């Protein structure tokens, strides 16, 4: 199952995107619909609202008078908290019921207007934001919904900013074009990313990427933060820490477009206990490095005990966001070196440039190899000798600067 969180500001066209995804086969779980459903006449939710706010929040036919409720519930922080304490658990329970009842191969689209405001992104494998410029949204609300302009602007101002939404978005759906223009983009998203992603999760398949460098992407850090949040939610207390490591964690350094994330655990048994949970959210296991199989290119000559090089490796099932998750034991040399190496390169521009040159040499060597798997091995083997010296240099820097993990 793949869970997609869908959101966007009022007037951006989120309902249009939801409708297209539904037509394509998505299982739509609409938070607004559920919020109305749980307070319909005869429901325990409506009874609790009446108990808290009085009979005058009801219409003559017994249905909820929403403006009357709003005038009371939003009067103070205390009354707003009372409203939320009644409605939110009911919405959450009904949402869980609908998600749990979806087929195991479903793509569940959870339409949540305040997903960003509620900081709910980590609950989903992907978050899609529907975007339209604020002025265009005002225009649409006024001319298509007959909303007073002051009301439209007030509602937009009360919601998350475009910057906040962009930081939360794995998928940015620009709906600024003419009516209907968005459909082709949504259909391509469905066929090219969502359907393959869901299938990869079920099959335990990870996304392979060639050893080709791309220009440094200033959004790599934000992308990694979203992955870290999802991993942290699943790992819970089993993870001592989770870090963005590797070349994509060094600003300005060209790299393969693969995010490296390190989960630090107390033991390899803890790493093994996470395998199924990680697969379910889109990170199937690739490999288990055993105790007698030290990691290449990590200065292994300086370590007497090969046992401390064991780790577990997971990859990303998302065709749109390749990633490698390294699960290592706290305090073991590779776990420590991944952090010190990243911080050394961040602090030493010359070392980062030197590493960049080594990677370009490795890329050229890999380009001469036809088999994709062999090409990756070639790329890593060309880099490995440089790491032997880098291992010592990074730790020298750490000692000189008083670096702490």
N, C-alpha and C positions, 0 to 999 in steps of 0.2 A: 504494500500500500504506500502511496505517495500522498503526503499532505501539503497542499499549497495554501498559504495564507494570502488572501487577496484584499487589497485595501486601496484607498485613494481619497483625496479630498472631496467634499461635497461638490457636485457638478462636474466631476472629472470624467464620468462615464463608466464607473465601476460596474454598474448593473448591466451595461452593454457587454462588457467583457465576460461577466458571469454567465450571461445568456448564451454567448457563443461557446463557452467552455461546456455548458450544460448540453448544448446541441451536439457537441463532439463526443460526449460520453462522460463528462465529469460529474461526480456526485456533489451537488451543491448543498452546503450547509450555511444558511444565511442567518447571521446573528440578529439582524433586525426582525426578520420573520419569527425567529424563536422568541425574541423579547416580547413580541406581541402575543404569541401563542401561549406563553406561560402565565399571562394575566387575562385570559379570556374569561367570560362569565362561567362560573361554576368551578373554576380552578382554585387550588389552594393558594396560588400566588395572588390572585385578586382578593381572596379572603384576608390574607395577611396585610395587603395594602390598605384595605378598609379598616382593619383593626388598628393599623398604625396611624392612618391619616383621616379617618372618619368617613361616614356615608356620603358626604357631599362631593366625593370624588367619583361618584357614579352618575351615569346618565339615567333618565327615566326607564329605559329598557334594561337596566342592570349592567350595561357595558361600562368600561372604564372611560371616564371623561379625562382625557390626557392633559388638556390645558389646565383643568382644575387640579390634577395631581401635580403638574409642574409648578404651579403657583405656590403650592405648599412644600413640595419636596426640595425645591431649589432655593428656598428662602434663606436657609442657613447651612453651614457645613454639617451640622448635626443631623438635620433632616435629610440632606443629600446622602449622608452615610447610612441613614436608616433605609432609604430607598435602595441603595446599592446592596445592603446586607440582605434584603429580601429578594431582589431580582437577580443579582449576579449568580448566586448559587444555583438558582433554578435554570438559568440560561446555561451555566456550565454543565449541569447534570444532563440536560436535554441534548446539548452539543455532544457530550461524550457518548450518549446513547445512540445518536445518529452516526457518529464516526465508527463506533464499535460495530454497528450493524451493517456497515458498508462491506462489499466483497473484498476479499484479501488482495485482489489485483486492481482495486479501485484507485482512481486519482480523485482524491477528496479535495474540493475547493471550498475553503472556509472564508466566506465573505464577511469581513469584519471592518466596519468603518473606522473604529478607533484602535486598530491593531498597533499602530506605531505609538499612539499616546499611552496605551496600556503595556507597552514594552513586551509584546507577546511573540516577537519574531523567532525566538529560540524554540518555540513549540512546533515549528514547521520545518520540513526539509528545504523549502523555498518560500520566499516572500516576494510577491509581485505587487508593484505599485502602479496604479493608473494615474498618469500625469496630464494635467492641462494647466497652463499659466493662469494665475489667480484672476487677472482681468478678464480673460476669456471665460472663466468659470462664472464670474459675476454676470457677464453678458448672457450666458446660457441660462442661469438661474432666473434672471429677470425676464428674459424673452421667451423661454421655453416652459418655465414653471410658474410664471407670473408672481415671482417672489419680490417683495419690496427690496430695492437696492440696499438700503441700510441693513436690512435683515440678512441679506446675502453676504454682505461684507463682514457683519458681526459673526456669522457662523463660520466663515472661512478663517477669520482671525482667531477664533476659539479653538481651531484644530491645529494639528502639528504643522510645522513649517515644511517647505519643500526640501530644505537641507536635512531636516530630521528624517523625512521619508526617504530621501536618497541614501542616507546612511543605513537605513533598514532594508533597502531593496536589493534582492538578488536579481530581480528582473524589473526593468523600467519600461513601462508601456506608454509611449507618448501618443495621446489621443487628441493632439492639437489639429489634426487634419480635418478634411471634410467628412461629413457623416457617412459611415460605412467604410472609410479608408482603413480603419483599425482591424477589420476582420481578417485580412490576409496575414497580418502580423501575429494575431492570436492563434490562427490555425497553424502557422509555422512553428510557434512556440509549442503547441500541443504535439505536433508530429516529430519535431526535431529534438525536443528536450524532455517534455513531460512524459510522453509514452516510453521512450528509451530509458529514462531514469527509473521509472516504476518497474520496468522489466528487469533492469540491472539489479535492483534491490532484491527482487524475488529470486533471481538466478545467482546472486552473489558475484556479479561481474563488476570489475573496476575499469575505469577509463585509462587507456594507455596514451601516453604523449611522446612524440619523438624528441630526440635531443637537439632541439632547435631553440636558439635564444631569441627572445623578443625584447623590445625596448622596455625599460623599467616603467611599471605602471603605478602611478601615485595612489591608485585605489586598492592596491594589493593589501595594505594594512587594514582597511575597513572590511574588505572581503574576509580576511582572516579572522577579524574580530567576530564576525557573524558565525563562522564555523566554530570558533572557540566557545561561543555562548551555547551553541547546540550540543557540543561535546560535553561541556560542563554540566548541562542539565541531565544528560544521560549518565555520565560517570558518577555524579554526586561525590560522596566522601571517598570513593575509591581513587580519585585523582588528587594528588597533593598539589599539583599546579598544571596548567595547560598554557603552552607558549607557542607563538608564531616564531619559527626558526628558519634557517636556510637563507638563500639569496633573496627571495622575495620579501624578507624581513629587513633587508638593508636598503634604505632609500637611495634611489639613483643607480642601483646595480642592475644591469641587464641580466636576465635569467630565463630559464625555461618557465613557461606559464603554468607552473605547478606550485600550489601553496604547500609548504611543509609545516606541520603542526606536531608538537611534542607533548604527549601526555605523560606526566611523571607519576609513577605508582610506587607503592611500598615493596611489592614483590611481583614476580612474573605470574604467580597464581592470580593476583589481582588483575593483571593484564588479560589473562585467559578468561576470567569471569566476565569481562566486558565484551567479548567477541560478538555474541548474538545481539546484544543491545546496539552495538555500533553498526552491525549489518542492517538492522531494522531502520535506522535513520539515514542509511546511505553510505556506510563505510565498511564494506566487507573486508575480511582479512585476506591479505595477499600471501604473507609468509610469516613463519616463526623462526627467527634466528636462534640457533641452539647455543648452548654454553661453549661448545668447542668451535664456534664459527664466528670469529671476531669480525667486526665491520671493516671493510676495506677503506684505506685512505684516512684512517683516524689515528695515526701515530701509534699503531699497536705494538711497535717494537719496544716502547717504553713501559708497557704493562706486562707484568709477569704472570698474572692470573687470567687466562682466557675466559674463565667463567663469567666475568663481569661484563662481557660484551653481548650477552643475550638480550633480545628485544622481540617485540611483536610489531608487524607492519600491516597497516590497513590502507586501502585506497579509496578513492571517491567513485561512486556509481553515477555521479551527475555528469552528463556529457558536456554541460556548460561550465563546469568548474572543477577541473582536475586538482587533486590534492593527495598528499601522502601523510598518513598519521603514524608517527613513530611512538610506540609505548615503551618507555624505558624506566629502569628502577632508579629511584632517588639516590643520588650520590655516586652512582657508577660512572666510570670515566666518559662514556659516550654521552650520557645524559648531561653531564657537566660541560663537556666540550661543545655540545650543540649550542649552549647558551653563551659560553665565553667566546666562541668563534663568531657568533652573530654580533655580540657587543664590541668585539675587537674591530670587525669590519665597519661597524657603524662609527667607531671613533677614529679609525685610521684610513683616510681617503686613499692613501698610496697603496695600502694593503688591499683595499677593495678593488682598486684599478688593476693591480697585479693579478688578483683572482679573476677578474673579468677577462684579462688577456689569456689566462690559462684556459678558461672555459671556451673562448673562441677557438683556441687551438684544438681543444677536445671536440668541439662541434665540427670542425673541418675534418678531423680524423673519422668521426662517426658518419659523416656524409658519404664516405667511401665504402661503407658497409651496407649491403642490400637488405639483410634480414633485420626487421625493426628491433627485435629483442637483442640481437648481437650489436646493433648500433648503440643501444643504451649502454650495454656492457663496455663497449669500446670507449664511449664518452666518459664513463666513470673511471676506467682504467688509466686513461690519459691524465685525468686530474689527480689520481691517487698519489703519485710521487710528490707532488707539490704539497699535499696535505701533511706528509711526514714532517716537513720543515715548518709548516704553518701551525702544527700542533704545539711545537716548542715555542714558536714566536707568540702565539696567542696566550699561552700560559705565562710567558715572561711578561707580556703586557699586563696580564691580570695581577701578577705579583707587584709590579711597579706601581700600578694605579690603585691597589687595594680593592680590586673588583670582588663583588659578592654576587652569588647567583640569586 
